[in-house]
Amino acid sequence: MSMLVEMINHVAAEGSTEPTVFGPFHVEGAPHREMGDSIIVDSMENDYEITFVGHVLGLDGNPIEGATLDEWETASNGFYDVHDGDQTAMNMRGIFTTGSDGRYEIRGIRPVPYQIPGDGPAGGLLFENGRHNWRPGHMHFVVAAPGHKTVMTHLFDAASDYLDSEDAWEDAEAFGEP
Ligand SMILES: [Fe+2]
């Protein structure tokens, strides 16, 4: 539901990237990294390393120079650094700035599904309705550039479990949790 609200309130031009929920796990002040660098600070045994590659383009199809991509994903144990005392702060986070080709290249892990906390109101809402608290694997992005509207979005793994039941989490977040 909350993603639907985002879409209805989205007034950017047709053809622009559809915004999605911000989510509760963004952290201000992620380190700036060089294009092509890895966001993996703490390697884990079952890391499946991949490279995220794409371009930031304007509505006219031209690359945008100087766009920042503030991105975050969980470690391969399914936890963000802020929920895992064993991870270094800012593990799996970084801010990347595009060059004149608008291209981004980020080394990370293939996103894994994770569970939102099940012990709060969101968990209660989900479980009382017979739903689960898993999210499909995804990477979060906030993309910003001078003269352009900032967009927050996710990249999902098309082969991830739980993609077809994502609405459960959306409904829960509409209630303000987690
Ligand atoms: Fe997330």
Backbone and ligand atoms as CSV (ligand in chain L), in Angstrom:
chain,resi,resn,atom,element,x,y,z
A,1,MET,N,N,0.832,-1.205,0.000
A,1,MET,CA,C,0.000,0.000,0.000
A,1,MET,C,C,0.866,1.254,0.000
A,2,SER,N,N,1.895,1.233,0.813
A,2,SER,CA,C,2.702,2.458,0.876
A,2,SER,C,C,3.383,2.747,-0.451
A,3,MET,N,N,3.734,1.691,-1.198
A,3,MET,CA,C,4.331,1.951,-2.503
A,3,MET,C,C,3.299,2.577,-3.433
A,4,LEU,N,N,2.038,2.174,-3.273
A,4,LEU,CA,C,0.971,2.769,-4.080
A,4,LEU,C,C,0.833,4.247,-3.753
A,5,VAL,N,N,0.917,4.579,-2.470
A,5,VAL,CA,C,0.843,5.985,-2.065
A,5,VAL,C,C,1.980,6.772,-2.699
A,6,GLU,N,N,3.175,6.192,-2.680
A,6,GLU,CA,C,4.319,6.855,-3.306
A,6,GLU,C,C,4.045,7.111,-4.782
A,7,MET,N,N,3.463,6.132,-5.445
A,7,MET,CA,C,3.225,6.266,-6.878
A,7,MET,C,C,2.175,7.341,-7.164
A,8,ILE,N,N,1.121,7.378,-6.340
A,8,ILE,CA,C,0.056,8.358,-6.557
A,8,ILE,C,C,0.589,9.771,-6.331
A,9,ASN,N,N,1.451,9.905,-5.335
A,9,ASN,CA,C,1.984,11.230,-5.013
A,9,ASN,C,C,3.152,11.634,-5.907
A,10,HIS,N,N,3.564,10.708,-6.727
A,10,HIS,CA,C,4.724,10.947,-7.586
A,10,HIS,C,C,4.302,11.822,-8.753
A,11,VAL,N,N,4.880,13.006,-8.834
A,11,VAL,CA,C,4.451,13.937,-9.877
A,11,VAL,C,C,5.554,14.198,-10.911
A,12,ALA,N,N,6.588,13.374,-10.878
A,12,ALA,CA,C,7.654,13.553,-11.863
A,12,ALA,C,C,7.138,13.186,-13.251
A,13,ALA,N,N,7.888,13.586,-14.243
A,13,ALA,CA,C,7.455,13.414,-15.625
A,13,ALA,C,C,7.339,11.938,-16.011
A,14,GLU,N,N,6.486,11.705,-16.973
A,14,GLU,CA,C,6.318,10.362,-17.505
A,14,GLU,C,C,7.664,9.871,-18.057
A,15,GLY,N,N,7.934,8.618,-17.816
A,15,GLY,CA,C,9.190,8.065,-18.293
A,15,GLY,C,C,10.285,8.092,-17.251
A,16,SER,N,N,10.048,8.769,-16.140
A,16,SER,CA,C,11.057,8.799,-15.078
A,16,SER,C,C,10.926,7.538,-14.225
A,17,THR,N,N,11.957,7.263,-13.465
A,17,THR,CA,C,11.960,6.075,-12.606
A,17,THR,C,C,10.892,6.202,-11.532
A,18,GLU,N,N,10.130,5.141,-11.369
A,18,GLU,CA,C,9.050,5.129,-10.383
A,18,GLU,C,C,9.644,5.088,-8.971
A,19,PRO,N,N,9.190,5.946,-8.094
A,19,PRO,CA,C,9.752,5.915,-6.734
A,19,PRO,C,C,9.138,4.800,-5.901
A,20,THR,N,N,9.893,4.332,-4.946
A,20,THR,CA,C,9.374,3.354,-3.998
A,20,THR,C,C,9.672,3.847,-2.588
A,21,VAL,N,N,9.276,3.052,-1.615
A,21,VAL,CA,C,9.438,3.494,-0.228
A,21,VAL,C,C,10.906,3.652,0.142
A,22,PHE,N,N,11.126,4.581,1.049
A,22,PHE,CA,C,12.465,4.855,1.534
A,22,PHE,C,C,12.929,3.724,2.445
A,23,GLY,N,N,12.024,3.249,3.277
A,23,GLY,CA,C,12.384,2.206,4.226
A,23,GLY,C,C,13.088,2.790,5.433
A,24,PRO,N,N,13.191,2.015,6.491
A,24,PRO,CA,C,13.726,2.536,7.759
A,24,PRO,C,C,15.223,2.342,7.950
A,25,PHE,N,N,15.921,1.789,6.981
A,25,PHE,CA,C,17.303,1.379,7.235
A,25,PHE,C,C,18.351,2.256,6.565
A,26,HIS,N,N,17.922,3.383,5.980
A,26,HIS,CA,C,18.903,4.314,5.427
A,26,HIS,C,C,19.648,4.989,6.571
A,27,VAL,N,N,20.922,5.242,6.353
A,27,VAL,CA,C,21.741,5.953,7.337
A,27,VAL,C,C,22.399,7.131,6.634
A,28,GLU,N,N,22.298,8.305,7.242
A,28,GLU,CA,C,22.982,9.481,6.691
A,28,GLU,C,C,24.494,9.322,6.855
A,29,GLY,N,N,25.235,9.892,5.926
A,29,GLY,CA,C,26.677,9.951,6.087
A,29,GLY,C,C,27.423,8.721,5.622
A,30,ALA,N,N,26.830,7.976,4.708
A,30,ALA,CA,C,27.566,6.830,4.147
A,30,ALA,C,C,28.834,7.332,3.463
A,31,PRO,N,N,29.874,6.531,3.428
A,31,PRO,CA,C,31.145,6.978,2.829
A,31,PRO,C,C,31.039,7.149,1.312
A,32,HIS,N,N,31.719,8.167,0.820
A,32,HIS,CA,C,31.834,8.330,-0.636
A,32,HIS,C,C,32.875,7.342,-1.140
A,33,ARG,N,N,32.525,6.651,-2.200
A,33,ARG,CA,C,33.430,5.641,-2.747
A,33,ARG,C,C,33.675,5.923,-4.225
A,34,GLU,N,N,34.790,5.409,-4.713
A,34,GLU,CA,C,35.107,5.565,-6.133
A,34,GLU,C,C,34.243,4.616,-6.958
A,35,MET,N,N,33.866,5.076,-8.141
A,35,MET,CA,C,33.063,4.228,-9.010
A,35,MET,C,C,33.796,2.906,-9.250
A,36,GLY,N,N,33.062,1.811,-9.085
A,36,GLY,CA,C,33.660,0.493,-9.248
A,36,GLY,C,C,34.112,-0.149,-7.945
A,37,ASP,N,N,34.137,0.658,-6.876
A,37,ASP,CA,C,34.569,0.118,-5.596
A,37,ASP,C,C,33.521,-0.810,-4.988
A,38,SER,N,N,33.971,-1.553,-4.004
A,38,SER,CA,C,33.092,-2.463,-3.280
A,38,SER,C,C,32.528,-1.780,-2.041
A,39,ILE,N,N,31.306,-2.146,-1.708
A,39,ILE,CA,C,30.692,-1.668,-0.465
A,39,ILE,C,C,30.868,-2.689,0.658
A,40,ILE,N,N,31.511,-3.801,0.321
A,40,ILE,CA,C,31.695,-4.857,1.315
A,40,ILE,C,C,32.877,-4.492,2.207
A,41,VAL,N,N,32.580,-4.165,3.445
A,41,VAL,CA,C,33.625,-3.883,4.433
A,41,VAL,C,C,33.937,-5.165,5.199
A,42,ASP,N,N,32.880,-5.859,5.578
A,42,ASP,CA,C,33.033,-7.116,6.321
A,42,ASP,C,C,32.651,-8.280,5.402
A,43,SER,N,N,33.627,-8.988,4.899
A,43,SER,CA,C,33.319,-10.154,4.063
A,43,SER,C,C,32.705,-11.249,4.926
A,44,MET,N,N,31.750,-11.960,4.336
A,44,MET,CA,C,31.144,-13.088,5.036
A,44,MET,C,C,31.327,-14.340,4.194
A,45,GLU,N,N,31.277,-15.443,4.888
A,45,GLU,CA,C,31.610,-16.719,4.254
A,45,GLU,C,C,30.747,-17.016,3.041
A,46,ASN,N,N,29.455,-16.684,3.133
A,46,ASN,CA,C,28.552,-17.033,2.031
A,46,ASN,C,C,28.247,-15.851,1.121
A,47,ASP,N,N,29.133,-14.860,1.079
A,47,ASP,CA,C,28.934,-13.737,0.144
A,47,ASP,C,C,28.916,-14.243,-1.296
A,48,TYR,N,N,27.947,-13.772,-2.053
A,48,TYR,CA,C,27.872,-14.055,-3.487
A,48,TYR,C,C,28.110,-12.698,-4.144
A,49,GLU,N,N,29.364,-12.428,-4.473
A,49,GLU,CA,C,29.700,-11.078,-4.944
A,49,GLU,C,C,29.219,-10.855,-6.377
A,50,ILE,N,N,28.641,-9.698,-6.600
A,50,ILE,CA,C,28.198,-9.303,-7.939
A,50,ILE,C,C,28.534,-7.826,-8.152
A,51,THR,N,N,28.387,-7.391,-9.388
A,51,THR,CA,C,28.589,-5.985,-9.721
A,51,THR,C,C,27.283,-5.410,-10.261
A,52,PHE,N,N,26.854,-4.313,-9.678
A,52,PHE,CA,C,25.664,-3.602,-10.139
A,52,PHE,C,C,26.132,-2.553,-11.146
A,53,VAL,N,N,25.599,-2.623,-12.352
A,53,VAL,CA,C,26.022,-1.710,-13.407
A,53,VAL,C,C,24.796,-1.096,-14.068
A,54,GLY,N,N,24.863,0.185,-14.351
A,54,GLY,CA,C,23.765,0.833,-15.056
A,54,GLY,C,C,24.139,2.260,-15.380
A,55,HIS,N,N,23.169,3.012,-15.827
A,55,HIS,CA,C,23.396,4.413,-16.164
A,55,HIS,C,C,22.302,5.279,-15.546
A,56,VAL,N,N,22.684,6.463,-15.143
A,56,VAL,CA,C,21.713,7.463,-14.707
A,56,VAL,C,C,21.474,8.373,-15.908
A,57,LEU,N,N,20.242,8.361,-16.384
A,57,LEU,CA,C,19.904,9.095,-17.603
A,57,LEU,C,C,18.807,10.113,-17.333
A,58,GLY,N,N,18.868,11.228,-18.037
A,58,GLY,CA,C,17.786,12.194,-17.989
A,58,GLY,C,C,16.625,11.731,-18.858
A,59,LEU,N,N,15.528,12.453,-18.791
A,59,LEU,CA,C,14.364,12.072,-19.604
A,59,LEU,C,C,14.676,12.127,-21.095
A,60,ASP,N,N,15.673,12.915,-21.456
A,60,ASP,CA,C,16.059,12.992,-22.869
A,60,ASP,C,C,16.999,11.853,-23.272
A,61,GLY,N,N,17.277,10.976,-22.331
A,61,GLY,CA,C,18.123,9.830,-22.634
A,61,GLY,C,C,19.608,10.103,-22.523
A,62,ASN,N,N,19.961,11.328,-22.215
A,62,ASN,CA,C,21.372,11.653,-22.089
A,62,ASN,C,C,21.880,11.340,-20.683
A,63,PRO,N,N,23.129,10.888,-20.573
A,63,PRO,CA,C,23.687,10.576,-19.251
A,63,PRO,C,C,23.780,11.819,-18.375
A,64,ILE,N,N,23.617,11.612,-17.080
A,64,ILE,CA,C,23.709,12.714,-16.119
A,64,ILE,C,C,25.038,12.608,-15.388
A,65,GLU,N,N,25.826,13.633,-15.537
A,65,GLU,CA,C,27.121,13.694,-14.835
A,65,GLU,C,C,26.918,14.281,-13.445
A,66,GLY,N,N,27.629,13.755,-12.485
A,66,GLY,CA,C,27.565,14.309,-11.141
A,66,GLY,C,C,26.356,13.858,-10.340
A,67,ALA,N,N,25.671,12.801,-10.814
A,67,ALA,CA,C,24.567,12.240,-10.032
A,67,ALA,C,C,25.151,11.396,-8.905
A,68,THR,N,N,24.561,11.486,-7.736
A,68,THR,CA,C,25.006,10.648,-6.623
A,68,THR,C,C,24.022,9.501,-6.409
A,69,LEU,N,N,24.590,8.340,-6.168
A,69,LEU,CA,C,23.797,7.158,-5.834
A,69,LEU,C,C,24.177,6.758,-4.421
A,70,ASP,N,N,23.251,6.988,-3.506
A,70,ASP,CA,C,23.440,6.605,-2.105
A,70,ASP,C,C,22.744,5.264,-1.974
A,71,GLU,N,N,23.516,4.218,-1.722
A,71,GLU,CA,C,22.904,2.893,-1.770
A,71,GLU,C,C,23.217,2.085,-0.528
A,72,TRP,N,N,22.338,1.130,-0.245
A,72,TRP,CA,C,22.529,0.258,0.932
A,72,TRP,C,C,21.808,-1.056,0.717
A,73,GLU,N,N,22.410,-2.095,1.213
A,73,GLU,CA,C,21.802,-3.425,1.186
A,73,GLU,C,C,22.244,-4.174,2.432
A,74,THR,N,N,21.592,-5.294,2.704
A,74,THR,CA,C,22.006,-6.079,3.871
A,74,THR,C,C,23.276,-6.850,3.542
A,75,ALA,N,N,23.958,-7.278,4.574
A,75,ALA,CA,C,25.031,-8.253,4.392
A,75,ALA,C,C,24.383,-9.594,4.055
A,76,SER,N,N,25.193,-10.558,3.708
A,76,SER,CA,C,24.622,-11.829,3.261
A,76,SER,C,C,23.990,-12.632,4.387
A,77,ASN,N,N,24.094,-12.159,5.623
A,77,ASN,CA,C,23.354,-12.810,6.719
A,77,ASN,C,C,21.944,-12.229,6.867
A,78,GLY,N,N,21.584,-11.290,5.976
A,78,GLY,CA,C,20.230,-10.747,5.990
A,78,GLY,C,C,20.035,-9.582,6.947
A,79,PHE,N,N,21.113,-9.064,7.517
A,79,PHE,CA,C,20.998,-7.937,8.446
A,79,PHE,C,C,21.718,-6.703,7.915
A,80,TYR,N,N,21.092,-5.543,8.116
A,80,TYR,CA,C,21.794,-4.282,7.890
A,80,TYR,C,C,22.765,-4.063,9.051
A,81,ASP,N,N,23.789,-3.270,8.784
A,81,ASP,CA,C,24.792,-3.008,9.829
A,81,ASP,C,C,24.158,-2.490,11.117
A,82,VAL,N,N,23.110,-1.660,10.971
A,82,VAL,CA,C,22.494,-1.040,12.150
A,82,VAL,C,C,21.743,-2.041,13.029
A,83,HIS,N,N,21.521,-3.240,12.524
A,83,HIS,CA,C,20.822,-4.268,13.306
A,83,HIS,C,C,21.710,-5.452,13.628
A,84,ASP,N,N,23.009,-5.258,13.447
A,84,ASP,CA,C,23.925,-6.379,13.642
A,84,ASP,C,C,25.190,-5.857,14.314
A,85,GLY,N,N,25.324,-6.130,15.592
A,85,GLY,CA,C,26.456,-5.621,16.361
A,85,GLY,C,C,27.799,-6.151,15.906
A,86,ASP,N,N,27.772,-7.204,15.088
A,86,ASP,CA,C,29.039,-7.765,14.611
A,86,ASP,C,C,29.547,-7.095,13.339
A,87,GLN,N,N,28.724,-6.247,12.726
A,87,GLN,CA,C,29.162,-5.589,11.491
A,87,GLN,C,C,29.775,-4.219,11.792
A,88,THR,N,N,30.755,-3.867,10.975
A,88,THR,CA,C,31.340,-2.537,11.035
A,88,THR,C,C,30.292,-1.529,10.574
A,89,ALA,N,N,30.245,-0.378,11.227
A,89,ALA,CA,C,29.315,0.677,10.792
A,89,ALA,C,C,29.591,1.016,9.329
A,90,MET,N,N,28.543,1.187,8.573
A,90,MET,CA,C,28.606,1.525,7.146
A,90,MET,C,C,29.010,0.343,6.267
A,91,ASN,N,N,29.009,-0.857,6.838
A,91,ASN,CA,C,29.179,-2.018,5.974
A,91,ASN,C,C,28.013,-2.081,4.995
A,92,MET,N,N,28.280,-2.350,3.749
A,92,MET,CA,C,27.280,-2.487,2.684
A,92,MET,C,C,26.556,-1.171,2.374
A,93,ARG,N,N,27.276,-0.068,2.513
A,93,ARG,CA,C,26.721,1.246,2.181
A,93,ARG,C,C,27.763,2.065,1.437
A,94,GLY,N,N,27.308,2.982,0.619
A,94,GLY,CA,C,28.246,3.870,-0.053
A,94,GLY,C,C,27.525,4.879,-0.918
A,95,ILE,N,N,28.227,5.960,-1.200
A,95,ILE,CA,C,27.718,6.989,-2.107
A,95,ILE,C,C,28.675,7.062,-3.296
A,96,PHE,N,N,28.125,6.918,-4.481
A,96,PHE,CA,C,28.911,6.906,-5.714
A,96,PHE,C,C,28.473,8.069,-6.595
A,97,THR,N,N,29.402,8.672,-7.277
A,97,THR,CA,C,29.093,9.832,-8.128
A,97,THR,C,C,29.430,9.509,-9.578
A,98,THR,N,N,28.471,9.767,-10.463
A,98,THR,CA,C,28.678,9.424,-11.868
A,98,THR,C,C,29.617,10.420,-12.555
A,99,GLY,N,N,30.318,9.927,-13.545
A,99,GLY,CA,C,31.119,10.775,-14.414
A,99,GLY,C,C,30.295,11.222,-15.608
A,100,SER,N,N,30.970,11.683,-16.634
A,100,SER,CA,C,30.256,12.248,-17.785
A,100,SER,C,C,29.442,11.207,-18.542
A,101,ASP,N,N,29.767,9.918,-18.357
A,101,ASP,CA,C,28.995,8.866,-19.043
A,101,ASP,C,C,27.759,8.442,-18.266
A,102,GLY,N,N,27.560,8.990,-17.059
A,102,GLY,CA,C,26.383,8.656,-16.252
A,102,GLY,C,C,26.398,7.238,-15.707
A,103,ARG,N,N,27.494,6.554,-15.914
A,103,ARG,CA,C,27.521,5.124,-15.585
A,103,ARG,C,C,27.822,4.908,-14.098
A,104,TYR,N,N,27.160,3.905,-13.546
A,104,TYR,CA,C,27.541,3.486,-12.196
A,104,TYR,C,C,27.957,2.022,-12.212
A,105,GLU,N,N,28.868,1.710,-11.328
A,105,GLU,CA,C,29.360,0.341,-11.174
A,105,GLU,C,C,29.689,0.150,-9.710
A,106,ILE,N,N,28.956,-0.729,-9.071
A,106,ILE,CA,C,29.058,-0.909,-7.627
A,106,ILE,C,C,29.245,-2.383,-7.325
A,107,ARG,N,N,30.265,-2.688,-6.595
A,107,ARG,CA,C,30.533,-4.066,-6.213
A,107,ARG,C,C,29.869,-4.339,-4.863
A,108,GLY,N,N,29.052,-5.380,-4.840
A,108,GLY,CA,C,28.366,-5.719,-3.592
A,108,GLY,C,C,28.062,-7.204,-3.574
A,109,ILE,N,N,26.977,-7.569,-2.922
A,109,ILE,CA,C,26.573,-8.976,-2.921
A,109,ILE,C,C,25.211,-9.100,-3.590
A,110,ARG,N,N,24.949,-10.290,-4.116
A,110,ARG,CA,C,23.605,-10.553,-4.615
A,110,ARG,C,C,22.659,-10.427,-3.418
A,111,PRO,N,N,21.666,-9.535,-3.514
A,111,PRO,CA,C,20.816,-9.290,-2.337
A,111,PRO,C,C,20.098,-10.555,-1.876
A,112,VAL,N,N,19.960,-10.670,-0.595
A,112,VAL,CA,C,19.288,-11.834,-0.009
A,112,VAL,C,C,17.972,-11.400,0.627
A,113,PRO,N,N,16.977,-12.285,0.656
A,113,PRO,CA,C,15.745,-11.952,1.384
A,113,PRO,C,C,16.051,-11.756,2.871
A,114,TYR,N,N,15.281,-10.906,3.509
A,114,TYR,CA,C,15.449,-10.744,4.966
A,114,TYR,C,C,14.093,-10.559,5.614
A,115,GLN,N,N,14.079,-10.770,6.908
A,115,GLN,CA,C,12.842,-10.616,7.673
A,115,GLN,C,C,12.824,-9.258,8.362
A,116,ILE,N,N,11.722,-8.543,8.223
A,116,ILE,CA,C,11.559,-7.348,9.024
A,116,ILE,C,C,11.265,-7.808,10.454
A,117,PRO,N,N,11.545,-6.947,11.453
A,117,PRO,CA,C,11.309,-7.389,12.836
A,117,PRO,C,C,9.874,-7.883,13.022
A,118,GLY,N,N,9.730,-9.046,13.632
A,118,GLY,CA,C,8.409,-9.644,13.778
A,118,GLY,C,C,7.797,-9.424,15.139
A,119,ASP,N,N,8.520,-8.720,16.026
A,119,ASP,CA,C,8.037,-8.610,17.403
A,119,ASP,C,C,7.340,-7.283,17.703
A,120,GLY,N,N,7.226,-6.396,16.704
A,120,GLY,CA,C,6.564,-5.112,16.924
A,120,GLY,C,C,5.178,-5.089,16.288
A,121,PRO,N,N,4.588,-3.891,16.200
A,121,PRO,CA,C,3.242,-3.769,15.615
A,121,PRO,C,C,3.170,-4.274,14.177
A,122,ALA,N,N,4.240,-4.054,13.391
A,122,ALA,CA,C,4.200,-4.500,11.997
A,122,ALA,C,C,4.116,-6.015,11.930
A,123,GLY,N,N,4.929,-6.664,12.760
A,123,GLY,CA,C,4.904,-8.119,12.788
A,123,GLY,C,C,3.532,-8.620,13.219
A,124,GLY,N,N,2.980,-7.983,14.241
A,124,GLY,CA,C,1.668,-8.379,14.727
A,124,GLY,C,C,0.610,-8.260,13.652
A,125,LEU,N,N,0.661,-7.167,12.915
A,125,LEU,CA,C,-0.310,-6.942,11.840
A,125,LEU,C,C,-0.190,-8.025,10.773
A,126,LEU,N,N,1.041,-8.315,10.398
A,126,LEU,CA,C,1.270,-9.322,9.362
A,126,LEU,C,C,0.790,-10.695,9.812
A,127,PHE,N,N,1.215,-11.092,11.004
A,127,PHE,CA,C,0.936,-12.454,11.437
A,127,PHE,C,C,-0.554,-12.654,11.700
A,128,GLU,N,N,-1.216,-11.621,12.215
A,128,GLU,CA,C,-2.661,-11.758,12.466
A,128,GLU,C,C,-3.424,-11.918,11.177
A,129,ASN,N,N,-2.836,-11.439,10.083
A,129,ASN,CA,C,-3.486,-11.580,8.782
A,129,ASN,C,C,-2.942,-12.775,7.994
A,130,GLY,N,N,-2.206,-13.619,8.686
A,130,GLY,CA,C,-1.709,-14.829,8.052
A,130,GLY,C,C,-0.608,-14.586,7.051
A,131,ARG,N,N,0.120,-13.497,7.244
A,131,ARG,CA,C,1.175,-13.161,6.294
A,131,ARG,C,C,2.549,-13.356,6.927
A,132,HIS,N,N,3.546,-13.364,6.063
A,132,HIS,CA,C,4.917,-13.528,6.539
A,132,HIS,C,C,5.618,-12.170,6.602
A,133,ASN,N,N,6.811,-12.149,7.159
A,133,ASN,CA,C,7.538,-10.871,7.296
A,133,ASN,C,C,8.847,-10.873,6.504
A,134,TRP,N,N,8.861,-11.618,5.414
A,134,TRP,CA,C,10.060,-11.653,4.569
A,134,TRP,C,C,9.979,-10.614,3.466
A,135,ARG,N,N,11.104,-10.012,3.155
A,135,ARG,CA,C,11.218,-9.165,1.968
A,135,ARG,C,C,12.109,-9.865,0.946
A,136,PRO,N,N,11.779,-9.738,-0.347
A,136,PRO,CA,C,12.675,-10.293,-1.365
A,136,PRO,C,C,13.994,-9.527,-1.396
A,137,GLY,N,N,15.039,-10.154,-1.919
A,137,GLY,CA,C,16.352,-9.520,-1.983
A,137,GLY,C,C,16.316,-8.241,-2.801
A,138,HIS,N,N,16.961,-7.199,-2.283
A,138,HIS,CA,C,16.942,-5.905,-2.974
A,138,HIS,C,C,18.102,-5.029,-2.533
A,139,MET,N,N,18.419,-4.077,-3.375
A,139,MET,CA,C,19.384,-3.011,-3.077
A,139,MET,C,C,18.613,-1.700,-3.109
A,140,HIS,N,N,18.822,-0.851,-2.106
A,140,HIS,CA,C,18.176,0.468,-2.075
A,140,HIS,C,C,19.065,1.514,-2.747
A,141,PHE,N,N,18.426,2.460,-3.412
A,141,PHE,CA,C,19.145,3.584,-4.021
A,141,PHE,C,C,18.400,4.892,-3.759
A,142,VAL,N,N,19.124,5.934,-3.422
A,142,VAL,CA,C,18.602,7.295,-3.548
A,142,VAL,C,C,19.491,7.973,-4.578
A,143,VAL,N,N,18.889,8.388,-5.674
A,143,VAL,CA,C,19.655,8.988,-6.767
A,143,VAL,C,C,19.307,10.470,-6.843
A,144,ALA,N,N,20.327,11.301,-6.794
A,144,ALA,CA,C,20.109,12.751,-6.793
A,144,ALA,C,C,21.077,13.415,-7.759
A,145,ALA,N,N,20.628,14.484,-8.375
A,145,ALA,CA,C,21.501,15.248,-9.272
A,145,ALA,C,C,20.988,16.676,-9.332
A,146,PRO,N,N,21.910,17.626,-9.462
A,146,PRO,CA,C,21.492,19.025,-9.556
A,146,PRO,C,C,20.511,19.229,-10.704
A,147,GLY,N,N,19.443,19.953,-10.426
A,147,GLY,CA,C,18.465,20.240,-11.465
A,147,GLY,C,C,17.491,19.117,-11.752
A,148,HIS,N,N,17.581,18.050,-10.957
A,148,HIS,CA,C,16.704,16.896,-11.164
A,148,HIS,C,C,16.017,16.533,-9.857
A,149,LYS,N,N,14.855,15.933,-9.996
A,149,LYS,CA,C,14.137,15.470,-8.822
A,149,LYS,C,C,14.828,14.223,-8.258
A,150,THR,N,N,14.990,14.189,-6.962
A,150,THR,CA,C,15.610,13.025,-6.314
A,150,THR,C,C,14.646,11.847,-6.337
A,151,VAL,N,N,15.169,10.682,-6.613
A,151,VAL,CA,C,14.321,9.490,-6.634
A,151,VAL,C,C,14.897,8.437,-5.697
A,152,MET,N,N,14.032,7.818,-4.900
A,152,MET,CA,C,14.440,6.682,-4.072
A,152,MET,C,C,13.805,5.443,-4.671
A,153,THR,N,N,14.606,4.426,-4.826
A,153,THR,CA,C,14.090,3.228,-5.478
A,153,THR,C,C,14.836,1.996,-4.979
A,154,HIS,N,N,14.402,0.831,-5.417
A,154,HIS,CA,C,15.090,-0.415,-5.112
A,154,HIS,C,C,15.434,-1.120,-6.427
A,155,LEU,N,N,16.456,-1.923,-6.388
A,155,LEU,CA,C,16.672,-2.920,-7.431
A,155,LEU,C,C,16.365,-4.269,-6.791
A,156,PHE,N,N,15.463,-5.016,-7.406
A,156,PHE,CA,C,15.128,-6.342,-6.879
A,156,PHE,C,C,15.788,-7.425,-7.707
A,157,ASP,N,N,16.102,-8.503,-7.057
A,157,ASP,CA,C,16.585,-9.701,-7.745
A,157,ASP,C,C,15.365,-10.414,-8.318
A,158,ALA,N,N,15.310,-10.514,-9.641
A,158,ALA,CA,C,14.132,-11.080,-10.307
A,158,ALA,C,C,13.921,-12.553,-9.970
A,159,ALA,N,N,14.950,-13.192,-9.432
A,159,ALA,CA,C,14.824,-14.610,-9.098
A,159,ALA,C,C,14.641,-14.823,-7.595
A,160,SER,N,N,14.456,-13.741,-6.855
A,160,SER,CA,C,14.380,-13.868,-5.399
A,160,SER,C,C,13.064,-14.487,-4.940
A,161,ASP,N,N,13.144,-15.209,-3.854
A,161,ASP,CA,C,11.921,-15.655,-3.186
A,161,ASP,C,C,11.165,-14.433,-2.657
A,162,TYR,N,N,9.870,-14.578,-2.482
A,162,TYR,CA,C,8.984,-13.574,-1.864
A,162,TYR,C,C,8.644,-12.380,-2.757
A,163,LEU,N,N,9.115,-12.390,-4.002
A,163,LEU,CA,C,8.768,-11.270,-4.883
A,163,LEU,C,C,7.261,-11.167,-5.079
A,164,ASP,N,N,6.582,-12.297,-5.122
A,164,ASP,CA,C,5.147,-12.277,-5.415
A,164,ASP,C,C,4.293,-12.045,-4.181
A,165,SER,N,N,4.915,-11.848,-3.026
A,165,SER,CA,C,4.124,-11.565,-1.824
A,165,SER,C,C,4.643,-10.340,-1.101
A,166,GLU,N,N,5.294,-9.470,-1.860
A,166,GLU,CA,C,5.888,-8.254,-1.308
A,166,GLU,C,C,4.849,-7.322,-0.689
A,167,ASP,N,N,3.611,-7.395,-1.158
A,167,ASP,CA,C,2.592,-6.464,-0.670
A,167,ASP,C,C,2.367,-6.591,0.829
A,168,ALA,N,N,2.710,-7.746,1.392
A,168,ALA,CA,C,2.540,-7.910,2.839
A,168,ALA,C,C,3.371,-6.878,3.589
A,169,TRP,N,N,4.608,-6.703,3.148
A,169,TRP,CA,C,5.484,-5.747,3.809
A,169,TRP,C,C,5.003,-4.323,3.567
A,170,GLU,N,N,4.528,-4.059,2.348
A,170,GLU,CA,C,4.047,-2.713,2.040
A,170,GLU,C,C,2.896,-2.333,2.968
A,171,ASP,N,N,1.980,-3.259,3.179
A,171,ASP,CA,C,0.852,-2.971,4.060
A,171,ASP,C,C,1.334,-2.686,5.475
A,172,ALA,N,N,2.333,-3.449,5.910
A,172,ALA,CA,C,2.836,-3.258,7.262
A,172,ALA,C,C,3.495,-1.893,7.395
A,173,GLU,N,N,4.268,-1.511,6.401
A,173,GLU,CA,C,4.974,-0.240,6.527
A,173,GLU,C,C,4.002,0.930,6.531
A,174,ALA,N,N,2.865,0.769,5.912
A,174,ALA,CA,C,1.865,1.838,5.915
A,174,ALA,C,C,1.421,2.172,7.336
A,175,PHE,N,N,1.646,1.253,8.257
A,175,PHE,CA,C,1.299,1.493,9.652
A,175,PHE,C,C,2.467,2.064,10.448
A,176,GLY,N,N,3.508,2.385,9.757
A,176,GLY,CA,C,4.608,3.087,10.403
A,176,GLY,C,C,5.671,2.225,11.041
A,177,GLU,N,N,5.631,0.956,10.790
A,177,GLU,CA,C,6.630,0.059,11.359
A,177,GLU,C,C,7.200,-0.791,10.249
A,178,PRO,N,N,8.415,-1.217,10.289
A,178,PRO,CA,C,9.381,-0.900,11.328
A,178,PRO,C,C,10.032,0.439,11.007
L,1,LIG,FE,FE,15.702,-3.071,2.578
